[in-house]
Amino acid sequence: MILALDMCDSIQVYGMINDNYCSRANLNTVPYHYYENGRLDECQMYRAHEKAATGGHRFITEKAIFAKWATRKNLTFSNPSWAESNPV
């Protein structure tokens, strides 16, 4: 993202959820890895990484930073608008 911000006049990012995704009501739980049954779901994984003392990937923090950059740069995020009634 940093390289793209330096090289491009505008950036369109597709499919990245926003930083408040996990705080929405009625959120379906989706496994973080489709091939790991019984493991952490997507939001549990995000929260576990946020709280890790070392290592990890601060997904929620990263999304908040990208949202802040979008207010200052020509940066647009688009996510699918899945209807709650449509099963995956």
C-alpha positions, 0 to 999 in steps of 0.5 A: 500500500505504501509503495502504491501511495508513492507511485500512483495518483489514485488507488482503488482497493477491492475486497478489504473489509473496513475497520469496524466490520467485527463490531457489526450486529448479526455478523455471521462467523466465518472461519479464518482459514476454510481448511481448519475446522474448529479453529478461530473465526475471522473476527476472533483471529483479528482480535487475537492478533490485536492483543498479541504481545509480540508478532501477529498482524494487527489487522484492525489497526491496519484497517483503521490506518488505511481509513485515515489515509483514505481521508488524505489521499486519493484512496478508495475502498470497495467491499461486496455488499452481501445481503444478510439474507443471502447464505454463503 
